[in-house]
Amino acid sequence: YKKCKRENKKVPTKIKNIVKEIYNPFTDNQISKEISRMLKDEDITADVDVVFQSIENLHKACPNHLGDWYFSGDYPTPGGNKIVNKAFMNYYDGLKIRAY
Protein backbone atom coordinates (compact mmCIF):
# COMPACT_ATOMS: atom_id res chain seq x y z
CA TYR A 1 0.00 0.00 0.00
CA LYS A 2 2.70 2.45 1.01
CA LYS A 3 4.78 1.52 -2.04
CA CYS A 4 1.78 2.21 -4.30
CA LYS A 5 1.30 5.62 -2.70
CA ARG A 6 4.97 6.51 -3.18
CA GLU A 7 5.02 5.18 -6.73
CA ASN A 8 1.97 7.16 -7.80
CA LYS A 9 3.67 10.41 -6.80
CA LYS A 10 6.22 9.94 -9.58
CA VAL A 11 5.85 11.39 -13.06
CA PRO A 12 3.55 9.10 -15.08
CA THR A 13 6.27 7.75 -17.37
CA LYS A 14 8.25 6.48 -14.34
CA ILE A 15 5.36 4.77 -12.50
CA LYS A 16 5.65 0.99 -12.16
CA ASN A 17 2.91 -1.54 -11.44
CA ILE A 18 3.59 -2.26 -7.76
CA VAL A 19 0.57 -4.58 -7.45
CA LYS A 20 2.40 -7.20 -9.54
CA GLU A 21 4.72 -7.72 -6.56
CA ILE A 22 1.82 -9.17 -4.56
CA TYR A 23 1.59 -12.10 -6.99
CA ASN A 24 5.33 -12.76 -7.44
CA PRO A 25 5.68 -15.32 -4.61
CA PHE A 26 2.87 -17.49 -6.01
CA THR A 27 2.73 -19.93 -8.91
CA ASP A 28 0.00 -19.69 -11.54
CA ASN A 29 -1.50 -22.87 -10.08
CA GLN A 30 -1.59 -21.43 -6.54
CA ILE A 31 -3.35 -18.31 -7.80
CA SER A 32 -5.91 -20.39 -9.72
CA LYS A 33 -6.62 -22.52 -6.64
CA GLU A 34 -7.12 -19.44 -4.46
CA ILE A 35 -9.48 -17.87 -6.99
CA SER A 36 -11.42 -21.15 -7.11
CA ARG A 37 -11.68 -21.15 -3.31
CA MET A 38 -12.84 -17.54 -3.25
CA LEU A 39 -15.49 -18.07 -5.94
CA LYS A 40 -16.96 -21.29 -4.54
CA ASP A 41 -20.15 -20.60 -2.64
CA GLU A 42 -20.48 -22.51 0.63
CA ASP A 43 -23.65 -24.20 -0.69
CA ILE A 44 -21.76 -25.83 -3.57
CA THR A 45 -20.66 -29.37 -2.76
CA ALA A 46 -18.94 -30.06 -6.08
CA ASP A 47 -15.26 -29.36 -6.64
CA VAL A 48 -14.67 -26.03 -8.36
CA ASP A 49 -11.50 -25.39 -10.34
CA VAL A 50 -10.79 -22.18 -12.20
CA VAL A 51 -8.02 -22.70 -14.72
CA PHE A 52 -6.27 -19.85 -16.49
CA GLN A 53 -4.12 -19.94 -19.59
CA SER A 54 -0.48 -19.17 -18.84
CA ILE A 55 0.89 -15.94 -20.32
CA GLU A 56 3.36 -17.99 -22.35
CA ASN A 57 0.57 -20.11 -23.85
CA LEU A 58 -1.60 -17.04 -24.36
CA HIS A 59 1.20 -15.60 -26.50
CA LYS A 60 1.41 -18.88 -28.45
CA ALA A 61 -2.36 -18.90 -29.01
CA CYS A 62 -2.47 -15.22 -30.05
CA PRO A 63 1.01 -14.50 -31.45
CA ASN A 64 0.15 -11.19 -33.09
CA HIS A 65 -1.86 -9.73 -30.23
CA LEU A 66 -0.14 -7.61 -27.59
CA GLY A 67 -3.18 -7.15 -25.33
CA ASP A 68 -2.10 -9.39 -22.48
CA TRP A 69 -1.99 -6.56 -19.95
CA TYR A 70 -5.21 -7.66 -18.25
CA PHE A 71 -3.52 -10.95 -17.33
CA SER A 72 0.16 -10.01 -17.13
CA GLY A 73 -0.11 -6.56 -15.55
CA ASP A 74 2.23 -5.23 -18.24
CA TYR A 75 0.17 -2.19 -19.11
CA PRO A 76 0.86 -0.59 -22.51
CA THR A 77 0.65 2.96 -21.16
CA PRO A 78 2.08 4.64 -18.05
CA GLY A 79 -1.45 5.58 -17.03
CA GLY A 80 -2.36 1.91 -16.64
CA ASN A 81 0.26 1.45 -13.96
CA LYS A 82 -1.01 4.45 -12.03
CA ILE A 83 -4.59 3.19 -12.24
CA VAL A 84 -3.79 -0.34 -11.02
CA ASN A 85 -1.85 1.09 -8.08
CA LYS A 86 -4.75 3.43 -7.27
CA ALA A 87 -7.28 0.59 -7.58
CA PHE A 88 -5.31 -1.41 -5.01
CA MET A 89 -5.17 1.59 -2.67
CA ASN A 90 -8.93 2.06 -3.03
CA TYR A 91 -9.47 -1.63 -2.21
CA TYR A 92 -7.15 -1.41 0.79
CA ASP A 93 -8.98 1.69 2.03
CA GLY A 94 -12.37 0.00 1.58
CA LEU A 95 -13.43 2.47 -1.11
CA LYS A 96 -15.80 1.10 -3.71
CA ILE A 97 -14.94 3.67 -6.34
CA ARG A 98 -13.19 3.57 -9.69
CA ALA A 99 -9.51 4.36 -9.84
CA TYR A 100 -9.98 6.54 -12.91
Long-range contacts (C-beta under 8 A, 24 or more apart in sequence): 1-88, 1-89, 1-92, 4-85, 4-86, 4-88, 4-89, 5-89, 7-81, 7-85, 8-82, 8-85, 8-86, 8-89, 12-78, 12-79, 12-82, 13-78, 14-78, 15-78, 15-81, 15-82, 15-85, 16-81, 17-73, 17-74, 17-75, 17-80, 17-81, 17-84, 17-85, 18-85, 18-88, 19-73, 19-84, 19-85, 19-87, 19-88, 20-73, 22-88, 23-73, 28-52, 28-54
